[in-house]
Amino acid sequence: SNKPEYIAMLNQQPFPVVSLTQLNAELTSVAVDHAEGGAQVAEHLASMGHTRIGYLGPADEGEQKFTGFRNKLADLRIPLPAERIIDTADTSIPELSVQLNAYLDQHAALPFSAIFVFNDYSAQLVIEVLQSRGHRVPEDVLVVGFDNTLIAQVMNISSVAQPIREIGRLGFQEMMRLTSQNEMDTDTHHLILSPRLVLRNSSVRVVKKVL
């Protein structure tokens, strides 16, 4: 959580705290560049020829995946109108399913031909809901998630990968720096790693040639 009261509570602890996978201005943090990850998704979907592109996830300025995605689409002159944004801020998974079905019920035709979903678990849910309503993935709609979790790997979902081992290694290194009795360097550091978009069948149609 990035809520101010939660961060304040962490800073009052008698031991140093290192945030992993999320950057926070007040904590030493190790994470990938979420804005760059969102931008990579926008570039990929645009490169596949799509201009009716949607987004599902928290849609506020604090969600860097969203802002990076939105800003790159703007650079590419591809609109992202409010009608193609499904804002799921503070939405649980069961509520997300209800919200997505309600959104789709309001549209006679699917408003987007490709959609970026802010995490893999939600991307899997989006695919299941779309398929239950007769939409084929990726033939009718492309779907890309974020985190490259086991879910994405097993379910063949395109996703932005975070180098978890490197994040863990650097996080441990920063914790050792902050707790070392021989080291006076207690400055707040922000280590930002580059993400990598992993393409799978949810956003790339594979045509098998029969010999």
Disulfide bonds with the S-S distance in Angstrom:
none
